[in-house]
């Protein structure tokens, strides 16, 4: 996962705040963060997201058994940034 993707998730998705996630979606649709969808998709499809890493990026406190909750968070972000694209899902290692 690129450093800029990590930084953007930390900035926009801490505690999964709906307002900042909506602002992320607007920034992506305006082209300001045009790279975000491709990099986020790559991270999900290439096992770059872990529960511990997600907790670090978002301030969540999930356990390994909470993978479905991490997936729900990722889908909420995806729906904001790529509402017309199917959610790729997270591939877990």
Residue pairs with C-beta under 8 A, 6 or more apart in sequence:
1 39
1 43
1 48
1 49
1 53
2 39
4 35
4 39
5 36
5 39
5 40
5 43
6 57
8 24
8 33
8 36
9 57
9 58
9 77
10 57
10 58
11 20
12 20
12 21
12 23
12 24
13 20
13 21
13 24
13 57
13 58
13 73
13 77
14 20
14 58
14 59
15 58
15 59
15 60
16 58
16 60
16 73
16 76
21 76
21 77
21 80
22 80
24 33
24 36
24 77
24 80
24 81
25 80
25 81
25 83
27 33
27 36
28 34
28 36
28 37
28 80
28 81
28 82
29 81
36 81
37 81
37 82
37 85
40 74
40 77
40 78
40 81
41 82
41 88
42 48
43 49
44 74
44 88
44 89
44 90
44 91
45 88
45 91
46 91
47 91
47 92
47 93
49 70
49 74
49 90
50 92
50 93
51 62
51 63
51 64
51 66
51 67
51 70
54 60
54 62
54 70
54 73
54 74
55 61
55 62
58 73
60 69
60 70
60 73
62 69
62 70
67 90
67 92
70 90
71 89
71 90
74 87
74 90
75 87
78 85
78 87
78 88
79 87
